[in-house]
Amino acid sequence: MEKQPFVQMRHEFEDATTVKWLKMCPSEGDAAELVYTVESDAVSVEDCEAISVNDGSYGVTVTSSDSIEENTKKYYIPITVKVRWKENEPEVELDGTIKSEDMR
């Protein structure tokens, strides 16, 4: 998330009800290379894969919070990342913040 353009991320997460999936999808420059891609919950890209770590497949969603002051939103986006390892296992939740390039 940190490598994404902040203004684009702020626009995508303006609505706190937005849910994005983090997937591995073919690169625009090289279809054989998979790169992390943040897509909306309506994504139906068949070439994309779940995140794989140590032969385990993980479902990852990213949401935003609207519990931040309007002035602070200029520089920070509060997000919640939920990771699910197996279909029937509980999700693990991690809260974080995307920081503007101006603040890095």
Secondary structure by P-SEA (a helix, b strand, c coil): cccccaaaaaaaaccccbbbbbbbbbbccccccccbbbbccccccccccccccccbbbbbbbbbbccccccccccbbbbbbbbbccccbbbbbbbbbbbccccc
